[in-house]
Amino acid sequence: MKQHICLLLAVTAGYTAMAQVKTSELYKTQDLTKEKMFSVNIEGPNFDKAGNLYVVNFLRDGTIGKISLKDGSGEIFVSLPDSSIGNSIQFNSKGNMYLPDFKGHNVLEVNPRTKKVSVYVHSDKFHQPNDLCVNSRDQVYASDPDWKNNGGQLWRIDKGGKMVLLEGNMGTTNGIELSPDEKTFYVNESIQRKIWKYDVDKAGNISNKKLFAEYPDFGFDGMKCDKAGNLYVARWGKGTIVVLSPAGKEIREIPLTGKQCSNLTFGGKDGKTVFVTLQDRKCMEMFRVAIAGKRY
């Protein structure tokens, strides 16, 4: 919290059995990878359009790992320059990869074909950029917690790297997500244990801030939506993924083996498998769900 897949055919083959999981086996966790395959900063799992799974800090800090769904093995896809440490992975419409570099106060861009790493935006106004989400217009949203002072900010980064401060003077902003229709923006504050929702206009601006959910214990980390708009939230320290309806009502809470769940993503052949990164176990767990992720 404080911070291969080889071919699409291999992915498909690896998921033949999982696609036949019975309803009674939904929301039951199992390991994808072995323990201690990542650093303690394992975070930011995400899939590209070809079905390849990428996760930051594979084997050690400062790497992007490419992980096989078939057997849970991995390989280093990219090593980041300048002692950078990524904390999340998102893709734009062209397939380029974006990572918040909390050590270098950057958002990095990776060309997956050439593996060239460049600085998309750098700013001394960043505290420690933590999580990203990207809309259909390729605007990048970034949470920016100030862990030392229990504060945080929200940024939008427009094409070309233009930074727009959406809100300052928040709690420790961490997980962020857009609803499937991109009309609602969610952000959680880890230390304050609050999740906020905003309206989003056509220009990507946020307004009408409302408290969406609040819990009395443990922390929050990464969040992702399914196609129905339900929000899956990592409850760091408790070791669960809580599922909230678009109205903010708790639908279910899914227990994990590890406790320090840092982020999650939907993937697999049908988008109905959730992959979770665990910082205490330094590995990944997964479980099947009834509704696919919003991109599927």
N, C-alpha and C positions, 0 to 999 in steps of 0.2 A: 504493500500500500504506500509506503514511504518511497516511498519509492523503494530423395525425398519424396513428400508427394513427388513421384517421378513423372507420371503421365496421367492424363485424365482417365485413361483406361484402367490404370492401377487404382485410382480413386474409386471408380465404379465397381471394380472387382472387390475391393476392400469393404464396400458397403452393401454387397448383395445380402449378407446375413442380417445386417442392421436394418435394412429396409423392410424385413419381415418380422420385426419385433412386434409382439402382441400388445394390445392396449394395456394389459395388466403390467407390462414391463415399462411403461412410460414413466419418466421421472425417476428411474433407478440408475444410480451412478455407477460407472466403471472407469478404470484407468485407461487412458490412451497411451501415455508414455510411462516409462520407468521413473521412479523418484530420482531427484538430484541430477536431472539432465540439464537444468537451467540454473542461472544464478538466482539469488533471492529476489531480484528485480524482474522475474518473469511477469510479463504483461502483454497487453495489446494483441490478442489473437485475431487474425482476420484472413479471409479467403479472397483470392483474386477471381476474375471471371472464369478462368479455366479450372477452378476448383482446387488450387494449390493453397495449403495452409501455411501461414507465416506467423511467427511469434518472436518477440524481442528477447534478447539476452539468453540465447541458447549457448550452453556450456559456460559462458562468462558474460560479463557486462560488455555492452558496446557492439553486440552482434544482432543480426536478424537470422533466425533459424527457419528452415523449410522442413516441415514435419510430415511424415508419411501417415496417412490414415490407415494404411494396410497393416502396418506392424508397429507404429509408434516410434520408429527410428527417426533420426534427424540429421541434417547437415547444415553447415554455415552457408547461408546465401550471400550475405554481405557483412563485412566488418566496417563499422562506422569510423570515420577519421576524427582526429583531434580530440580523442578521449570522450567523444559524445556517447550518451546513453539514451536510447529510445525508451519510450514509455507507452506507446500506442501505435497502431498501424491503421491507416485509412487509405482508400484508393479514390482517385478522381475518375471522371468519365473516360479519360484516355488510358487508364490503367496505371498511371504513375502513383507511387507510394509516398505517403506523408507520415512523418513521425515527429512527435514533440520530443525535443532533446532537453531534458530538464537540467542537465549539467551545463550545457553551453548556451542556454537561453535562446534556443533556436526552434524553428520548425524546419525539418529537413525534407528534401524531396529526393526520391530514389527512382531512377529510370530502371525498371525491371529487366529491360532487354540488354542494356549496356552495363548495368549495375553501378552507374555513376551516381555518386552522392553529392548533392549540392545544398547550400543553405537557401531555403525558400524565403525565409524571413528571420532576421535576428533583431532583438531589441533588448536594451537594458531595462526596459519597462516591464519585461517578463519577470515574474517571480521564479516559478519552476513549471513551465508548461507541462500539463499532465495527460489530458485526454483530448481527442479530436473527434469531430464528425464532419462529414462533407455532404453538402446538398447536391441536388441535380444540376445546379448551375456552377458547380465546382467552387463554391464559397466554403472556406474551411472555418469551422468553429473550434475554439480552444478554451479549455478550462485552465486556470492559472492559479493554483493554490499558493498561499504563503504559509507554509507549515509552522514556521517559527512563531508567527504572530496570530495563528488561527484565523487567517484572513484569506481573501482570494478575489479574483477578477474573472471576467468573461470577455473573450475577444472574438471578433470575426475577421478573417483574413480574406480579402477579395483578390481576384485574379491579379497576378503581378506582384503579390506580396504586400498589398496595402492593408495596414492594420487599422481596425476600428474597435475602440473600447466600447463594449456593450453595457457593461456594468462593473463598477468597482465597489470597494467597501463591503464585500460579501464575506460569508464564512469560508471555510476551506473547500473551495470548489474542486470537484473531482470528476465523477462520471458525468458525461453529457450524451444526449441523444435527441434525434428528431423523430417525430411521429411519421408513419408511412406516407401521409399526405403532405408532410413538411409544414403543416400549419401550427404545430405545437413543438416547443423546445423544452427539454427537461435538463435540469442540472441538480446534482446533489452536493450537499456540504457534509463532508465526512465527520468532522468533529462535532458539528451541531446536530447531526443526524436528521437533517431535513432534505426533502426533495421539492424543488420548485418547478412550476410550469409557466410558460410564457406563450403568448400568441406570436406568430411569425408572419410578417407581411411579405409581399412579393419581392421586395428589395432585400430581404434577409434580416430586417430589423426585428427586435423583440420588444414586447410591451405587455402590459396587463399581467404583471407578476402575481402568482397565487401559490399558496402552500398546497402541494399535491399530496404529500405523505410525510409522516414524522414517526420516529421510533425512539424509545427511551434508552436503548442500550446498543452496544457494538458500533461498528462503523459502516460506511458505504464506500463502494468503489465503482467499478465499471457498470454500465447499463446498456441494454439493447432492447429493441422493440420487435415483436412478431408482426405478422401481416394484419392481425386483428387490432393492432395498436396496444396490446398488453406490454407492459414494461417489466423486463427481467433485470433485477438489481442484485449485485454482489454485496452480501452483508459480511464485510471483512471482520474477522474475529469470531463470528458465530459459525461460519462455515456453511452458509446456506445461500441459495438464490431465491429471493422472494419475487413472486409474480403479482403485479398490480394491474388492475383493469384501467382503461382510459379514464374512469371516474375516480381512480385512486383507491379502490377497494382491493384488499388482499384476496387473491384467488387461491394461492397455495404457497407453501415454502418448501423448497427441495433441499434436503440435507446432503452435504458432500462429505467425503472422507477427511479432507483437509479443512483447516479453519480459516486460513488467510487467503480467501478467494479475491483475486485482484481484478479480473476482467473476464469477459465471455464473448462468444460470437456464435451465430447460427451457421451451419454448413452441412456438408454431406451431399449426397446425390439429390435429395429432395428438400434440403434446407430445414429438416426437422430434427437435427441433432445439435445440441448445445455443447460447446467446448469451453471449458473453464480453466483458467490458469490459477495455480495454487502456490503461494510464495513460501509457506512453511514446508510443503512437501517438495517444492521445486520441480513440479511436474504438471501434467494436464489430466483432468477428468472430463467425462462426457456423459450425457444422458439424452434420451429420446423425448420428444414432445409431440403434442397433437397438432400444433399449428406451426407452419414454417416461419422462418425469419422474414422480415419485411422486404428483403431484396429478392425473394424467391417466388 
